Amino acid sequence: MASRQPRFNQQVLLDTTPLPDSIPRVEEIGSSSAPLLSASFFIGARCKPFNDDYMVCKTEAHGTGEIDCLKEGRKVTRCAASV
């Protein structure tokens, strides 16, 4: 069993387990859905190669893509934050 203790904050689970060093550190965007939705056209156009890599990784992972594709997901987040 894992040695971490999850902390609950009403409806949010905060996982205190650090990511492996092979996963690049990226700050979360920290925006609500409204600004992201209004910028989605520009984010999609600029980050299409990263999104495509992430979707290919998830398709090839056969159900474990959320864990196996963390590196690609971080690249998508970094690209979206740069827009």
N, C-alpha and C positions, 0 to 999 in steps of 0.2 A: 504494500500500500504506500501511497505517496506520503512524503514527510511534510508537505505544505499544508497550511491551514487556510481554507478559503474564508474570506470575509464578506459578509452580506451587507448591503446598504439598500434597504427597502427592496428594490426590484433589480438591483445590479449585482452581479457576481464579479468581484475583483480577484483575479487569479494572480497570486504573488510569485508564481514560478518564473524565474528569469528565462528568457529565450536563449538558445544556444548561441555561441559566438559566430557560427556560420550564417546566422540570420542578421542582416544589417539593421541597425537601430534607426527607427523612423518615428518622429513625433506624429501623433494622431492629428488629423485635420481640425477637429474640435469645432465643427460647424453643424448646424441643424440641417434638416433635409431641404428647406426652402432655398437657401443660397446654393446648395449643391445641385438641386434640380435646375435652377436657373442657369448655372454654369455648366450643366452636363453636356451640352452640345460642344462647347469648347474643350472641356476635359476629354470627351470621347475622341475628338479629332486629334488632339495633341498626344494622347496616351494610348492610341490604338495598338501600336506594336506591343506595349507592355500588357494591355488587356488581353490581346490575342495569345501571348505566351502563357498568361495565367490560365486562360480558358483551356488551352491545349494541355497544360499540366494537369488541371482538374479532370479533364476527360480521360487522360491516360492513367490517372491514379485509381480509377475504379472505386470511388466512394471514400477514399482517404485523402482527397485533395486539400481539405482544409489544413491538414497537418503537413502533408508532403510538399505543398506549394507555398509555404510561408515566405520563402525568399522572393518568389514572383509576386506575391501579394503585397509585400513591402515595397517592391519597385513600383507597383501601380499606385500605392498610397503616396510615395514620394513624388511621382509624376503629377498626381492630382493636386498635391500641395503646392507645386511649383507654378500652377496655372494662375 
